[in-house]
Amino acid sequence: MENLGALAILLAFCLSVYAIAGSLAGRWRRNPFLILSAERAVYSIWALVTVASALLVYGLVAGDYRMAYVASYTNRAMPLVYKFAAWWGGQEGSLLFWSWLLSTYAAIVVFMNRRKFRDSMPYVVAVLAVTQCFFLILNAFVANPFQMLAVGKGITEVADGRGLNPLLQHWAMAIHPPMLYLGYVGFVVPFAFAMGALITRQPGESWIHTTRRWTLVTWMFQSIGILLGAGWAYAVLGWGGYWGWDPVENASLLPWITATAFLHSVMMQEKKGMMKVWNMVLVSATFFLCIFGTFLTRSGVVQSV
């Protein structure tokens, strides 16, 4: 099982590299078959990352204590909901969850716009694939969730795991991280369309009309995630103040602020054709703050519960 999961991640990484090269080469050489193959690679990435995620979740729920990640974040006494929530309870699993959400968003974007924006879609696919490739590198080579417990040259198994951090065994934490991640990952889509419009020098506000719904939905997920994080911080940590929140909560607020400003300023561009440069700056800042927030909370630079 663990070999299949690791192989799925490696194949997804290879396909993400191909999606970048195929979409750009297809656009530059005006080869629709290369562009189409790159879009189909996006679907294949989703399938492979889904397989890897399903295998990890199965290991968590079934209690496969040969796997280091399962032994670190679950035990036999944990309720089923927290065993599932352990998927995003540690660094390796949460990065795989990030990759799975991104692959899902990318597949939906490609499917919904497969007959639209033929000039800019290859660049949209390339931006999504570059982001996907970066996180798959982490999944495959830096924080692999399918590492096994080993003694000498053989694989071993412990009788029981350490279990999820007791502070994270709260109903809000079973919902809060997925909501934040849906917001974090979703902001990649408007950024990709903005870059596609910028590279192809599209006139007008067509990219804004396309991404307005995406931005609203992802902003809503981010808002819900922040509110749930506030409830968890007050109920469990008892720190009693906003600036005393866990670093995850502080990092999640930064892209929310720029996304809120973007949602307001795009109205000016739609109605009066103003603030075009400012909107590009805001959507780019939102994307990079999402990556920065993920880096802060998953790299160990700052300590997080």
Summary of the structure (lengths in Angstrom):
residues: 305
radius of gyration: 20.3
end to end distance: 30.0
largest distance: 68.5
contacts: 1056
relative contact order: 0.11
helix: 76%
strand: 2%
